[in-house]
Amino acid sequence: MMESSLKFAAVDIGSNAVRLFFGYVFETEFGPVFKKASLVRLPIRLGEDSFHHRKIQQSKIDELIEAMKAFDHLKKAFHVTSYKVCATSAMRDAINGKQIVAEVLEETGIEIELISGDEEASLIFENHIEENLDSEQAYLYMDVGGGSTELTLFREGKKVKAKSFNIGTIRLKEDLVPEDTWQELKLWLNEIKLEYAPKNIIGSGGNINTLFKLTQRQEMEVFPQDEVKAWHRRLKVLSFDEKISKLGLRADRADVIVSATELFLFALSKSGCEGIIVPKVGLVDGIIQHLYKEYKNAKK
């Protein structure tokens, strides 16, 4: 069984962390089955430099280069069919983002793609979560990262509208989101509410995955707005140390999870959605889907 599998790798160079993902695709008579082989998460916070100074410091670049060297060794050991490395908000906003891409390529041979917010949303949408939902309803796909939030509205299984906003957990933590950006998000969500009346938000990203895990709900079970509010109240009164010791959160999650929860509550309120569905997939999963599609198209 393992010998018949395809192997792909994906890297998400985000604002809060770098994720190295390796996955299997089993081509069965019932269609392709996607399985995680391994996920390595490195807390390299490029957003701390990029959003404050518009430039990523050399110490963080050196950490990223070491991470890409490790990825190069791992993908060779895993014998991947193909791979894709994407950088999102922190690197695309940094004035030295393209310089870093060139430096990483020279040092490691790994090519990084600086993707736009729209491209990020499209890759996330590759996960086909809508296939498990009521096809007659509209849903709002919301991926919250460290530097940006990608929103995709789909109805009847089709992408209708998508927009990226420079509101993310690192920007929120550092109080770097201007009021006009909040107003732009509010207006966009209100238009979605009036025109499409989405039923639920499909939540993506490390923070909502972590929060959903704390609720002990089943995957794809709706996380109602009232309970999101209750968890927000609980998290807000816990100290940083209590979030780590009592809830088992990592340090780089404990300091941003409240901001992420507040952002989801804002979206719930302005969009009129009832709750959040958390399928526990994100950008790296979408990249694997995309790579498999490219592989199949190349064989036609």
Secondary structure as GFF3:
##gff-version 3
##sequence-region A 1 300
A	DSSP	three_ten_helix	2	4	.	.	.	ID=ss1
A	DSSP	beta_strand	6	13	.	.	.	ID=ss2
A	DSSP	beta_strand	18	28	.	.	.	ID=ss3
A	DSSP	beta_strand	31	42	.	.	.	ID=ss4
A	DSSP	alpha_helix	46	53	.	.	.	ID=ss5
A	DSSP	alpha_helix	58	78	.	.	.	ID=ss6
A	DSSP	beta_strand	82	87	.	.	.	ID=ss7
A	DSSP	alpha_helix	89	93	.	.	.	ID=ss8
A	DSSP	alpha_helix	97	108	.	.	.	ID=ss9
A	DSSP	beta_strand	113	114	.	.	.	ID=ss10
A	DSSP	alpha_helix	117	125	.	.	.	ID=ss11
A	DSSP	three_ten_helix	129	132	.	.	.	ID=ss12
A	DSSP	beta_strand	138	144	.	.	.	ID=ss13
A	DSSP	beta_strand	149	155	.	.	.	ID=ss14
A	DSSP	beta_strand	158	165	.	.	.	ID=ss15
A	DSSP	alpha_helix	169	173	.	.	.	ID=ss16
A	DSSP	alpha_helix	179	196	.	.	.	ID=ss17
A	DSSP	beta_strand	200	204	.	.	.	ID=ss18
A	DSSP	alpha_helix	206	215	.	.	.	ID=ss19
A	DSSP	beta_strand	223	224	.	.	.	ID=ss20
A	DSSP	alpha_helix	225	237	.	.	.	ID=ss21
A	DSSP	alpha_helix	240	247	.	.	.	ID=ss22
A	DSSP	alpha_helix	251	254	.	.	.	ID=ss23
A	DSSP	alpha_helix	257	271	.	.	.	ID=ss24
A	DSSP	beta_strand	275	277	.	.	.	ID=ss25
A	DSSP	alpha_helix	283	299	.	.	.	ID=ss26
###
